[in-house]
């Protein structure tokens, strides 16, 4: 996924947040593969989602938080 405000394609916290908030299915599939292959990415996803799940309407973040909790 090309990030509109980043000049790299690394899975930084900002990039992961961008993928979760505006990514499409193909982007989420790539993020899932990264989460499954690298524990550091899983921890980054958890960190991002923990800050957003207080909002009951942030459904994408709730989805990923549930995914993280099931794959710890």
Residue pairs with C-beta under 8 A, 6 or more apart in sequence:
1 18
1 19
1 23
1 24
1 27
1 30
2 9
3 9
3 14
3 15
3 18
4 18
5 14
5 18
6 12
6 14
6 15
6 18
8 15
9 15
11 31
11 34
11 41
11 44
12 44
13 44
13 47
13 48
16 31
16 41
16 44
16 45
16 48
17 48
19 27
19 28
19 30
19 31
20 28
20 31
20 45
20 48
20 49
20 60
20 61
20 64
21 60
23 31
31 41
31 45
32 67
34 41
35 41
35 42
35 45
35 67
35 68
35 71
36 71
42 68
42 71
42 72
45 64
45 67
45 68
46 65
46 68
48 61
48 64
49 61
49 62
49 64
49 65
49 68
50 65
52 58
52 61
53 61
53 62
53 65
55 61
